[in-house]
Amino acid sequence: MKLTVIVGSSRPCGVSARVVALVRRHLGGQAEVEEIWLKDYRIEYCDADNACAAEDCAVQDDVEPLVTRIASADALLYLPVMHAYGLNSRFQAFLERMGYGFMRPRERPLRDKLAAIAVVGRRYGHTAVFSQVVLNVLLNKMILVGSGFPPCFQTQLAHDPEAEQALRETLDRLTEHHHRLHPAWAQAEPPARPVRPVHMLKGTR
């Protein structure tokens, strides 16, 4: 399975980098993991000319080659960060440009690919950001995979075991569903880890 992680953070050594490292450690040899850090690319805002209803977006930047790379993946992990209780602007611009400017005229090439979401941010708005990306996943006709609990990493914590556990199970389920959809791949790949249920930690009062 080829998993592409789309990272919204501008900080190369922050919590998002630790999340990506967790993904690589947990999957090991079960998946080829590619990282796309949006901060490394020029992503212009949508100009709303509506011409891309029928053809690729004409804005000249780095979005088109990124779309080509993403379309070659078997699964995507969206990893936005939360700014001001919402999706960070670079990630939002990319979703708009990708979804409307390229996926629409190309008749949704991400259709039936697997998708998962994890959100990084300080407090309060994680699930709103998560829900917004869910709508983009559905717009592109992808198959959303989750663990029952959104992996929402709180940056004010030195360690967030609940979010890590939710992400690990999400990754296990991505592998499991990829094997179900591609049984020939399952024979060639290392056996998947058994899916472990998420048990939320109860704090003391």
mmCIF file of the C-alpha atoms, coordinates in Angstrom:
data_MODEL
# 
_entry.id   MODEL 
# 
loop_
_atom_site.group_PDB 
_atom_site.id 
_atom_site.type_symbol 
_atom_site.label_atom_id 
_atom_site.label_alt_id 
_atom_site.label_comp_id 
_atom_site.label_asym_id 
_atom_site.label_entity_id 
_atom_site.label_seq_id 
_atom_site.pdbx_PDB_ins_code 
_atom_site.Cartn_x 
_atom_site.Cartn_y 
_atom_site.Cartn_z 
_atom_site.occupancy 
_atom_site.B_iso_or_equiv 
_atom_site.pdbx_formal_charge 
_atom_site.auth_seq_id 
_atom_site.auth_comp_id 
_atom_site.auth_asym_id 
_atom_site.auth_atom_id 
_atom_site.pdbx_PDB_model_num 
ATOM 1   C CA . MET A 1 1   ? 0.000   0.000   0.000   1.00 0.00 ? 1   MET A CA 1 
ATOM 2   C CA . LYS A 1 2   ? 1.252   3.471   -0.856  1.00 0.00 ? 2   LYS A CA 1 
ATOM 3   C CA . LEU A 1 3   ? 0.138   6.021   1.749   1.00 0.00 ? 3   LEU A CA 1 
ATOM 4   C CA . THR A 1 4   ? 0.568   9.730   1.052   1.00 0.00 ? 4   THR A CA 1 
ATOM 5   C CA . VAL A 1 5   ? 0.479   12.033  4.082   1.00 0.00 ? 5   VAL A CA 1 
ATOM 6   C CA . ILE A 1 6   ? -0.570  15.613  3.283   1.00 0.00 ? 6   ILE A CA 1 
ATOM 7   C CA . VAL A 1 7   ? 0.880   17.853  6.002   1.00 0.00 ? 7   VAL A CA 1 
ATOM 8   C CA . GLY A 1 8   ? -0.444  21.360  6.601   1.00 0.00 ? 8   GLY A CA 1 
ATOM 9   C CA . SER A 1 9   ? 2.035   22.533  9.234   1.00 0.00 ? 9   SER A CA 1 
ATOM 10  C CA . SER A 1 10  ? 4.652   25.222  8.613   1.00 0.00 ? 10  SER A CA 1 
ATOM 11  C CA . ARG A 1 11  ? 6.864   23.845  11.413  1.00 0.00 ? 11  ARG A CA 1 
ATOM 12  C CA . PRO A 1 12  ? 9.262   21.119  10.245  1.00 0.00 ? 12  PRO A CA 1 
ATOM 13  C CA . CYS A 1 13  ? 10.020  19.935  13.794  1.00 0.00 ? 13  CYS A CA 1 
ATOM 14  C CA . GLY A 1 14  ? 6.641   20.369  15.482  1.00 0.00 ? 14  GLY A CA 1 
ATOM 15  C CA . VAL A 1 15  ? 3.841   18.027  16.522  1.00 0.00 ? 15  VAL A CA 1 
ATOM 16  C CA . SER A 1 16  ? 2.918   17.236  12.901  1.00 0.00 ? 16  SER A CA 1 
ATOM 17  C CA . ALA A 1 17  ? 6.445   15.920  12.328  1.00 0.00 ? 17  ALA A CA 1 
ATOM 18  C CA . ARG A 1 18  ? 6.055   13.670  15.376  1.00 0.00 ? 18  ARG A CA 1 
ATOM 19  C CA . VAL A 1 19  ? 2.746   12.402  13.990  1.00 0.00 ? 19  VAL A CA 1 
ATOM 20  C CA . VAL A 1 20  ? 4.379   11.575  10.646  1.00 0.00 ? 20  VAL A CA 1 
ATOM 21  C CA . ALA A 1 21  ? 7.182   9.758   12.497  1.00 0.00 ? 21  ALA A CA 1 
ATOM 22  C CA . LEU A 1 22  ? 4.553   7.756   14.405  1.00 0.00 ? 22  LEU A CA 1 
ATOM 23  C CA . VAL A 1 23  ? 2.928   6.794   11.090  1.00 0.00 ? 23  VAL A CA 1 
ATOM 24  C CA . ARG A 1 24  ? 6.240   5.531   9.718   1.00 0.00 ? 24  ARG A CA 1 
ATOM 25  C CA . ARG A 1 25  ? 7.104   3.602   12.896  1.00 0.00 ? 25  ARG A CA 1 
ATOM 26  C CA . HIS A 1 26  ? 3.721   1.985   13.186  1.00 0.00 ? 26  HIS A CA 1 
ATOM 27  C CA . LEU A 1 27  ? 3.337   0.900   9.569   1.00 0.00 ? 27  LEU A CA 1 
ATOM 28  C CA . GLY A 1 28  ? 6.919   -0.282  9.226   1.00 0.00 ? 28  GLY A CA 1 
ATOM 29  C CA . GLY A 1 29  ? 7.160   -2.408  6.087   1.00 0.00 ? 29  GLY A CA 1 
ATOM 30  C CA . GLN A 1 30  ? 3.398   -2.611  5.626   1.00 0.00 ? 30  GLN A CA 1 
ATOM 31  C CA . ALA A 1 31  ? 3.228   0.539   3.514   1.00 0.00 ? 31  ALA A CA 1 
ATOM 32  C CA . GLU A 1 32  ? 5.288   2.894   1.417   1.00 0.00 ? 32  GLU A CA 1 
ATOM 33  C CA . VAL A 1 33  ? 4.837   6.275   3.111   1.00 0.00 ? 33  VAL A CA 1 
ATOM 34  C CA . GLU A 1 34  ? 5.240   9.504   1.143   1.00 0.00 ? 34  GLU A CA 1 
ATOM 35  C CA . GLU A 1 35  ? 5.099   12.932  2.805   1.00 0.00 ? 35  GLU A CA 1 
ATOM 36  C CA . ILE A 1 36  ? 3.837   16.078  1.105   1.00 0.00 ? 36  ILE A CA 1 
ATOM 37  C CA . TRP A 1 37  ? 4.518   19.160  3.224   1.00 0.00 ? 37  TRP A CA 1 
ATOM 38  C CA . LEU A 1 38  ? 2.413   21.912  1.697   1.00 0.00 ? 38  LEU A CA 1 
ATOM 39  C CA . LYS A 1 39  ? 4.757   24.565  3.123   1.00 0.00 ? 39  LYS A CA 1 
ATOM 40  C CA . ASP A 1 40  ? 7.348   23.499  0.541   1.00 0.00 ? 40  ASP A CA 1 
ATOM 41  C CA . TYR A 1 41  ? 5.144   24.378  -2.444  1.00 0.00 ? 41  TYR A CA 1 
ATOM 42  C CA . ARG A 1 42  ? 3.607   27.464  -3.983  1.00 0.00 ? 42  ARG A CA 1 
ATOM 43  C CA . ILE A 1 43  ? -0.160  27.229  -3.609  1.00 0.00 ? 43  ILE A CA 1 
ATOM 44  C CA . GLU A 1 44  ? -2.175  30.182  -4.867  1.00 0.00 ? 44  GLU A CA 1 
ATOM 45  C CA . TYR A 1 45  ? -5.745  30.935  -3.857  1.00 0.00 ? 45  TYR A CA 1 
ATOM 46  C CA . CYS A 1 46  ? -8.679  30.035  -6.099  1.00 0.00 ? 46  CYS A CA 1 
ATOM 47  C CA . ASP A 1 47  ? -9.531  32.917  -8.450  1.00 0.00 ? 47  ASP A CA 1 
ATOM 48  C CA . ALA A 1 48  ? -13.169 31.756  -8.786  1.00 0.00 ? 48  ALA A CA 1 
ATOM 49  C CA . ASP A 1 49  ? -13.264 32.130  -12.581 1.00 0.00 ? 49  ASP A CA 1 
ATOM 50  C CA . ASN A 1 50  ? -15.294 28.887  -12.775 1.00 0.00 ? 50  ASN A CA 1 
ATOM 51  C CA . ALA A 1 51  ? -13.438 27.798  -15.937 1.00 0.00 ? 51  ALA A CA 1 
ATOM 52  C CA . CYS A 1 52  ? -12.249 24.658  -14.143 1.00 0.00 ? 52  CYS A CA 1 
ATOM 53  C CA . ALA A 1 53  ? -15.793 23.311  -14.175 1.00 0.00 ? 53  ALA A CA 1 
ATOM 54  C CA . ALA A 1 54  ? -14.787 21.802  -17.527 1.00 0.00 ? 54  ALA A CA 1 
ATOM 55  C CA . GLU A 1 55  ? -10.969 21.854  -17.621 1.00 0.00 ? 55  GLU A CA 1 
ATOM 56  C CA . ASP A 1 56  ? -7.959  21.907  -15.302 1.00 0.00 ? 56  ASP A CA 1 
ATOM 57  C CA . CYS A 1 57  ? -7.347  25.049  -13.274 1.00 0.00 ? 57  CYS A CA 1 
ATOM 58  C CA . ALA A 1 58  ? -5.248  27.564  -15.208 1.00 0.00 ? 58  ALA A CA 1 
ATOM 59  C CA . VAL A 1 59  ? -3.580  29.145  -12.165 1.00 0.00 ? 59  VAL A CA 1 
ATOM 60  C CA . GLN A 1 60  ? 0.166   28.590  -12.462 1.00 0.00 ? 60  GLN A CA 1 
ATOM 61  C CA . ASP A 1 61  ? 1.631   27.149  -9.270  1.00 0.00 ? 61  ASP A CA 1 
ATOM 62  C CA . ASP A 1 62  ? 2.586   23.770  -7.789  1.00 0.00 ? 62  ASP A CA 1 
ATOM 63  C CA . VAL A 1 63  ? -0.886  22.294  -7.318  1.00 0.00 ? 63  VAL A CA 1 
ATOM 64  C CA . GLU A 1 64  ? -1.089  20.300  -10.562 1.00 0.00 ? 64  GLU A CA 1 
ATOM 65  C CA . PRO A 1 65  ? 2.074   18.206  -9.957  1.00 0.00 ? 65  PRO A CA 1 
ATOM 66  C CA . LEU A 1 66  ? 0.919   17.613  -6.378  1.00 0.00 ? 66  LEU A CA 1 
ATOM 67  C CA . VAL A 1 67  ? -2.429  16.360  -7.672  1.00 0.00 ? 67  VAL A CA 1 
ATOM 68  C CA . THR A 1 68  ? -0.607  13.922  -9.964  1.00 0.00 ? 68  THR A CA 1 
ATOM 69  C CA . ARG A 1 69  ? 1.445   12.586  -7.048  1.00 0.00 ? 69  ARG A CA 1 
ATOM 70  C CA . ILE A 1 70  ? -1.592  12.249  -4.815  1.00 0.00 ? 70  ILE A CA 1 
ATOM 71  C CA . ALA A 1 71  ? -3.570  10.405  -7.492  1.00 0.00 ? 71  ALA A CA 1 
ATOM 72  C CA . SER A 1 72  ? -0.866  7.706   -7.586  1.00 0.00 ? 72  SER A CA 1 
ATOM 73  C CA . ALA A 1 73  ? -1.414  6.810   -3.912  1.00 0.00 ? 73  ALA A CA 1 
ATOM 74  C CA . ASP A 1 74  ? -3.603  3.983   -2.623  1.00 0.00 ? 74  ASP A CA 1 
ATOM 75  C CA . ALA A 1 75  ? -4.526  5.918   0.514   1.00 0.00 ? 75  ALA A CA 1 
ATOM 76  C CA . LEU A 1 76  ? -4.281  9.469   1.849   1.00 0.00 ? 76  LEU A CA 1 
ATOM 77  C CA . LEU A 1 77  ? -3.798  10.709  5.389   1.00 0.00 ? 77  LEU A CA 1 
ATOM 78  C CA . TYR A 1 78  ? -4.887  14.337  5.686   1.00 0.00 ? 78  TYR A CA 1 
ATOM 79  C CA . LEU A 1 79  ? -2.919  16.052  8.458   1.00 0.00 ? 79  LEU A CA 1 
ATOM 80  C CA . PRO A 1 80  ? -4.068  19.689  8.748   1.00 0.00 ? 80  PRO A CA 1 
ATOM 81  C CA . VAL A 1 81  ? -3.351  22.026  11.628  1.00 0.00 ? 81  VAL A CA 1 
ATOM 82  C CA . MET A 1 82  ? -5.944  24.186  13.325  1.00 0.00 ? 82  MET A CA 1 
ATOM 83  C CA . HIS A 1 83  ? -5.576  27.976  13.208  1.00 0.00 ? 83  HIS A CA 1 
ATOM 84  C CA . ALA A 1 84  ? -8.134  30.256  14.905  1.00 0.00 ? 84  ALA A CA 1 
ATOM 85  C CA . TYR A 1 85  ? -10.507 27.320  15.463  1.00 0.00 ? 85  TYR A CA 1 
ATOM 86  C CA . GLY A 1 86  ? -10.500 26.422  11.759  1.00 0.00 ? 86  GLY A CA 1 
ATOM 87  C CA . LEU A 1 87  ? -8.507  24.783  8.997   1.00 0.00 ? 87  LEU A CA 1 
ATOM 88  C CA . ASN A 1 88  ? -5.185  26.533  8.359   1.00 0.00 ? 88  ASN A CA 1 
ATOM 89  C CA . SER A 1 89  ? -5.291  28.722  5.248   1.00 0.00 ? 89  SER A CA 1 
ATOM 90  C CA . ARG A 1 90  ? -2.666  26.877  3.193   1.00 0.00 ? 90  ARG A CA 1 
ATOM 91  C CA . PHE A 1 91  ? -4.467  23.557  3.663   1.00 0.00 ? 91  PHE A CA 1 
ATOM 92  C CA . GLN A 1 92  ? -7.829  25.146  2.865   1.00 0.00 ? 92  GLN A CA 1 
ATOM 93  C CA . ALA A 1 93  ? -6.452  26.720  -0.311  1.00 0.00 ? 93  ALA A CA 1 
ATOM 94  C CA . PHE A 1 94  ? -5.007  23.378  -1.379  1.00 0.00 ? 94  PHE A CA 1 
ATOM 95  C CA . LEU A 1 95  ? -8.289  21.520  -0.802  1.00 0.00 ? 95  LEU A CA 1 
ATOM 96  C CA . GLU A 1 96  ? -10.178 24.139  -2.823  1.00 0.00 ? 96  GLU A CA 1 
ATOM 97  C CA . ARG A 1 97  ? -7.721  24.156  -5.694  1.00 0.00 ? 97  ARG A CA 1 
ATOM 98  C CA . MET A 1 98  ? -7.340  20.370  -5.777  1.00 0.00 ? 98  MET A CA 1 
ATOM 99  C CA . GLY A 1 99  ? -11.001 19.478  -5.352  1.00 0.00 ? 99  GLY A CA 1 
ATOM 100 C CA . TYR A 1 100 ? -12.574 22.045  -7.632  1.00 0.00 ? 100 TYR A CA 1 
ATOM 101 C CA . GLY A 1 101 ? -9.720  22.921  -9.963  1.00 0.00 ? 101 GLY A CA 1 
ATOM 102 C CA . PHE A 1 102 ? -8.539  19.408  -10.817 1.00 0.00 ? 102 PHE A CA 1 
ATOM 103 C CA . MET A 1 103 ? -10.638 16.627  -9.279  1.00 0.00 ? 103 MET A CA 1 
ATOM 104 C CA . ARG A 1 104 ? -13.863 17.988  -10.734 1.00 0.00 ? 104 ARG A CA 1 
ATOM 105 C CA . PRO A 1 105 ? -12.797 18.318  -14.400 1.00 0.00 ? 105 PRO A CA 1 
ATOM 106 C CA . ARG A 1 106 ? -10.907 15.001  -14.155 1.00 0.00 ? 106 ARG A CA 1 
ATOM 107 C CA . GLU A 1 107 ? -14.056 13.249  -12.877 1.00 0.00 ? 107 GLU A CA 1 
ATOM 108 C CA . ARG A 1 108 ? -12.780 12.537  -9.371  1.00 0.00 ? 108 ARG A CA 1 
ATOM 109 C CA . PRO A 1 109 ? -9.641  10.379  -9.874  1.00 0.00 ? 109 PRO A CA 1 
ATOM 110 C CA . LEU A 1 110 ? -9.462  9.756   -6.107  1.00 0.00 ? 110 LEU A CA 1 
ATOM 111 C CA . ARG A 1 111 ? -12.726 7.820   -6.284  1.00 0.00 ? 111 ARG A CA 1 
ATOM 112 C CA . ASP A 1 112 ? -12.634 4.663   -4.099  1.00 0.00 ? 112 ASP A CA 1 
ATOM 113 C CA . LYS A 1 113 ? -9.188  5.416   -2.699  1.00 0.00 ? 113 LYS A CA 1 
ATOM 114 C CA . LEU A 1 114 ? -8.867  5.199   1.080   1.00 0.00 ? 114 LEU A CA 1 
ATOM 115 C CA . ALA A 1 115 ? -8.705  8.318   3.234   1.00 0.00 ? 115 ALA A CA 1 
ATOM 116 C CA . ALA A 1 116 ? -8.042  9.039   6.898   1.00 0.00 ? 116 ALA A CA 1 
ATOM 117 C CA . ILE A 1 117 ? -7.726  12.273  8.868   1.00 0.00 ? 117 ILE A CA 1 
ATOM 118 C CA . ALA A 1 118 ? -5.733  13.453  11.885  1.00 0.00 ? 118 ALA A CA 1 
ATOM 119 C CA . VAL A 1 119 ? -5.803  17.020  13.207  1.00 0.00 ? 119 VAL A CA 1 
ATOM 120 C CA . VAL A 1 120 ? -3.114  18.953  15.090  1.00 0.00 ? 120 VAL A CA 1 
ATOM 121 C CA . GLY A 1 121 ? -3.954  22.040  17.135  1.00 0.00 ? 121 GLY A CA 1 
ATOM 122 C CA . ARG A 1 122 ? -3.963  23.586  20.568  1.00 0.00 ? 122 ARG A CA 1 
ATOM 123 C CA . ARG A 1 123 ? -7.559  23.467  21.807  1.00 0.00 ? 123 ARG A CA 1 
ATOM 124 C CA . TYR A 1 124 ? -11.284 23.346  21.119  1.00 0.00 ? 124 TYR A CA 1 
ATOM 125 C CA . GLY A 1 125 ? -11.686 23.302  17.321  1.00 0.00 ? 125 GLY A CA 1 
ATOM 126 C CA . HIS A 1 126 ? -10.265 19.918  16.337  1.00 0.00 ? 126 HIS A CA 1 
ATOM 127 C CA . THR A 1 127 ? -13.534 18.174  15.549  1.00 0.00 ? 127 THR A CA 1 
ATOM 128 C CA . ALA A 1 128 ? -14.769 21.111  13.445  1.00 0.00 ? 128 ALA A CA 1 
ATOM 129 C CA . VAL A 1 129 ? -11.617 20.901  11.318  1.00 0.00 ? 129 VAL A CA 1 
ATOM 130 C CA . PHE A 1 130 ? -11.950 17.116  11.165  1.00 0.00 ? 130 PHE A CA 1 
ATOM 131 C CA . SER A 1 131 ? -15.548 17.430  9.945   1.00 0.00 ? 131 SER A CA 1 
ATOM 132 C CA . GLN A 1 132 ? -14.594 19.953  7.275   1.00 0.00 ? 132 GLN A CA 1 
ATOM 133 C CA . VAL A 1 133 ? -11.992 17.592  5.808   1.00 0.00 ? 133 VAL A CA 1 
ATOM 134 C CA . VAL A 1 134 ? -14.513 14.727  5.956   1.00 0.00 ? 134 VAL A CA 1 
ATOM 135 C CA . LEU A 1 135 ? -16.733 16.710  3.583   1.00 0.00 ? 135 LEU A CA 1 
ATOM 136 C CA . ASN A 1 136 ? -13.815 17.110  1.167   1.00 0.00 ? 136 ASN A CA 1 
ATOM 137 C CA . VAL A 1 137 ? -13.133 13.365  1.317   1.00 0.00 ? 137 VAL A CA 1 
ATOM 138 C CA . LEU A 1 138 ? -16.779 12.669  0.493   1.00 0.00 ? 138 LEU A CA 1 
ATOM 139 C CA . LEU A 1 139 ? -16.730 15.268  -2.291  1.00 0.00 ? 139 LEU A CA 1 
ATOM 140 C CA . ASN A 1 140 ? -13.906 13.342  -3.944  1.00 0.00 ? 140 ASN A CA 1 
ATOM 141 C CA . LYS A 1 141 ? -15.837 10.057  -3.564  1.00 0.00 ? 141 LYS A CA 1 
ATOM 142 C CA . MET A 1 142 ? -13.152 8.470   -1.387  1.00 0.00 ? 142 MET A CA 1 
ATOM 143 C CA . ILE A 1 143 ? -13.638 5.762   1.243   1.00 0.00 ? 143 ILE A CA 1 
ATOM 144 C CA . LEU A 1 144 ? -13.274 7.267   4.721   1.00 0.00 ? 144 LEU A CA 1 
ATOM 145 C CA . VAL A 1 145 ? -11.554 5.020   7.275   1.00 0.00 ? 145 VAL A CA 1 
ATOM 146 C CA . GLY A 1 146 ? -11.506 5.737   10.993  1.00 0.00 ? 146 GLY A CA 1 
ATOM 147 C CA . SER A 1 147 ? -11.127 4.223   14.436  1.00 0.00 ? 147 SER A CA 1 
ATOM 148 C CA . GLY A 1 148 ? -14.300 5.522   16.048  1.00 0.00 ? 148 GLY A CA 1 
ATOM 149 C CA . PHE A 1 149 ? -12.423 8.411   17.678  1.00 0.00 ? 149 PHE A CA 1 
ATOM 150 C CA . PRO A 1 150 ? -10.884 11.232  15.596  1.00 0.00 ? 150 PRO A CA 1 
ATOM 151 C CA . PRO A 1 151 ? -7.087  11.398  16.093  1.00 0.00 ? 151 PRO A CA 1 
ATOM 152 C CA . CYS A 1 152 ? -6.931  14.961  17.421  1.00 0.00 ? 152 CYS A CA 1 
ATOM 153 C CA . PHE A 1 153 ? -3.492  15.937  18.735  1.00 0.00 ? 153 PHE A CA 1 
ATOM 154 C CA . GLN A 1 154 ? -3.405  18.727  21.318  1.00 0.00 ? 154 GLN A CA 1 
ATOM 155 C CA . THR A 1 155 ? -0.170  20.653  20.944  1.00 0.00 ? 155 THR A CA 1 
ATOM 156 C CA . GLN A 1 156 ? -0.146  21.947  24.516  1.00 0.00 ? 156 GLN A CA 1 
ATOM 157 C CA . LEU A 1 157 ? 0.444   18.369  25.710  1.00 0.00 ? 157 LEU A CA 1 
ATOM 158 C CA . ALA A 1 158 ? 3.925   16.871  25.717  1.00 0.00 ? 158 ALA A CA 1 
ATOM 159 C CA . HIS A 1 159 ? 2.322   13.488  25.051  1.00 0.00 ? 159 HIS A CA 1 
ATOM 160 C CA . ASP A 1 160 ? -1.188  12.699  23.790  1.00 0.00 ? 160 ASP A CA 1 
ATOM 161 C CA . PRO A 1 161 ? -1.714  8.939   24.259  1.00 0.00 ? 161 PRO A CA 1 
ATOM 162 C CA . GLU A 1 162 ? -5.393  8.925   23.288  1.00 0.00 ? 162 GLU A CA 1 
ATOM 163 C CA . ALA A 1 163 ? -4.732  10.610  19.955  1.00 0.00 ? 163 ALA A CA 1 
ATOM 164 C CA . GLU A 1 164 ? -1.764  8.324   19.291  1.00 0.00 ? 164 GLU A CA 1 
ATOM 165 C CA . GLN A 1 165 ? -3.854  5.253   20.037  1.00 0.00 ? 165 GLN A CA 1 
ATOM 166 C CA . ALA A 1 166 ? -6.680  6.466   17.780  1.00 0.00 ? 166 ALA A CA 1 
ATOM 167 C CA . LEU A 1 167 ? -4.193  7.086   14.960  1.00 0.00 ? 167 LEU A CA 1 
ATOM 168 C CA . ARG A 1 168 ? -2.577  3.664   15.339  1.00 0.00 ? 168 ARG A CA 1 
ATOM 169 C CA . GLU A 1 169 ? -5.938  1.949   15.031  1.00 0.00 ? 169 GLU A CA 1 
ATOM 170 C CA . THR A 1 170 ? -6.825  4.144   12.059  1.00 0.00 ? 170 THR A CA 1 
ATOM 171 C CA . LEU A 1 171 ? -3.591  3.061   10.342  1.00 0.00 ? 171 LEU A CA 1 
ATOM 172 C CA . ASP A 1 172 ? -4.358  -0.586  11.109  1.00 0.00 ? 172 ASP A CA 1 
ATOM 173 C CA . ARG A 1 173 ? -7.787  -0.183  9.579   1.00 0.00 ? 173 ARG A CA 1 
ATOM 174 C CA . LEU A 1 174 ? -6.321  1.476   6.476   1.00 0.00 ? 174 LEU A CA 1 
ATOM 175 C CA . THR A 1 175 ? -4.094  -1.562  5.994   1.00 0.00 ? 175 THR A CA 1 
ATOM 176 C CA . GLU A 1 176 ? -6.968  -3.948  6.662   1.00 0.00 ? 176 GLU A CA 1 
ATOM 177 C CA . HIS A 1 177 ? -9.280  -2.252  4.162   1.00 0.00 ? 177 HIS A CA 1 
ATOM 178 C CA . HIS A 1 178 ? -6.558  -2.044  1.533   1.00 0.00 ? 178 HIS A CA 1 
ATOM 179 C CA . HIS A 1 179 ? -6.068  -5.811  1.825   1.00 0.00 ? 179 HIS A CA 1 
ATOM 180 C CA . ARG A 1 180 ? -9.797  -6.385  1.471   1.00 0.00 ? 180 ARG A CA 1 
ATOM 181 C CA . LEU A 1 181 ? -9.955  -4.236  -1.647  1.00 0.00 ? 181 LEU A CA 1 
ATOM 182 C CA . HIS A 1 182 ? -6.742  -5.670  -3.117  1.00 0.00 ? 182 HIS A CA 1 
ATOM 183 C CA . PRO A 1 183 ? -6.450  -9.326  -2.004  1.00 0.00 ? 183 PRO A CA 1 
ATOM 184 C CA . ALA A 1 184 ? -3.511  -9.977  -4.350  1.00 0.00 ? 184 ALA A CA 1 
ATOM 185 C CA . TRP A 1 185 ? -1.515  -7.292  -2.516  1.00 0.00 ? 185 TRP A CA 1 
ATOM 186 C CA . ALA A 1 186 ? -2.311  -8.896  0.829   1.00 0.00 ? 186 ALA A CA 1 
ATOM 187 C CA . GLN A 1 187 ? -0.458  -12.063 -0.206  1.00 0.00 ? 187 GLN A CA 1 
ATOM 188 C CA . ALA A 1 188 ? 2.664   -10.111 -1.152  1.00 0.00 ? 188 ALA A CA 1 
ATOM 189 C CA . GLU A 1 189 ? 2.732   -7.745  1.831   1.00 0.00 ? 189 GLU A CA 1 
ATOM 190 C CA . PRO A 1 190 ? 3.671   -8.538  5.457   1.00 0.00 ? 190 PRO A CA 1 
ATOM 191 C CA . PRO A 1 191 ? 0.679   -9.641  7.550   1.00 0.00 ? 191 PRO A CA 1 
ATOM 192 C CA . ALA A 1 192 ? -1.302  -6.780  9.005   1.00 0.00 ? 192 ALA A CA 1 
ATOM 193 C CA . ARG A 1 193 ? -1.325  -6.226  12.740  1.00 0.00 ? 193 ARG A CA 1 
ATOM 194 C CA . PRO A 1 194 ? -4.593  -7.144  14.422  1.00 0.00 ? 194 PRO A CA 1 
ATOM 195 C CA . VAL A 1 195 ? -6.794  -4.104  14.896  1.00 0.00 ? 195 VAL A CA 1 
ATOM 196 C CA . ARG A 1 196 ? -6.719  -3.030  18.530  1.00 0.00 ? 196 ARG A CA 1 
ATOM 197 C CA . PRO A 1 197 ? -9.779  -1.273  19.921  1.00 0.00 ? 197 PRO A CA 1 
ATOM 198 C CA . VAL A 1 198 ? -9.377  2.230   21.255  1.00 0.00 ? 198 VAL A CA 1 
ATOM 199 C CA . HIS A 1 199 ? -9.897  2.475   25.012  1.00 0.00 ? 199 HIS A CA 1 
ATOM 200 C CA . MET A 1 200 ? -10.211 6.085   26.086  1.00 0.00 ? 200 MET A CA 1 
ATOM 201 C CA . LEU A 1 201 ? -8.259  7.024   29.189  1.00 0.00 ? 201 LEU A CA 1 
ATOM 202 C CA . LYS A 1 202 ? -10.318 8.200   32.149  1.00 0.00 ? 202 LYS A CA 1 
ATOM 203 C CA . GLY A 1 203 ? -8.873  11.062  34.153  1.00 0.00 ? 203 GLY A CA 1 
ATOM 204 C CA . THR A 1 204 ? -9.185  11.390  37.884  1.00 0.00 ? 204 THR A CA 1 
ATOM 205 C CA . ARG A 1 205 ? -11.327 14.069  39.437  1.00 0.00 ? 205 ARG A CA 1 
# 
